[in-house]
Amino acid sequence: QECRWGTRTGVEVICSQSGDISVVELISSEAGWHIQRILGEILTNVEKHARATKVFLDLSVDSTSLTLEARDNGVGLPSEGSRTPADGHYGVSGMFERASILNAKLTMDGYSTDSGVHTILTVPFESLDLSEGAA
């Protein structure tokens, strides 16, 4: 899916993975859907707002969680004081709502001067309903 998105948008997608990613096949359909929607919103924001030429996606699995990390080389987030990433952006708000449903931690950083937005989603295994995905 990410490769098709990159071809359509002209943004180079660079993917990496670490850990036992076979666990991805065991994720419940509901948890997987939320993770896919969060990734979709990240890519939509890169396409619509970032003016990026590259996006780096990393999927990692450790003994307790699955982490999806995305970083682009675009313009970053607007610096408007204490504005939170979700203020006035329904797609970003939806990302945080989905993360909450998954009992996951979602962080977005794009206010630094080195450009781009860095998003990290960390989902604990117990929120992935791994046994359901295997059925």
ABEGO torsion letter per residue (X at the ends): XAAAAAAAAGBBBBBBBBEBAAAAAABBAAAAAAAAAAAAAAAAAAAAAAGBABBBBBBBBBAABBBBBBBBABAEBBBBEABBAABGBAAAAAAAAAAAAAGBBBBBBAABAAEEBBBBBBBBAAAAGAAAAAX
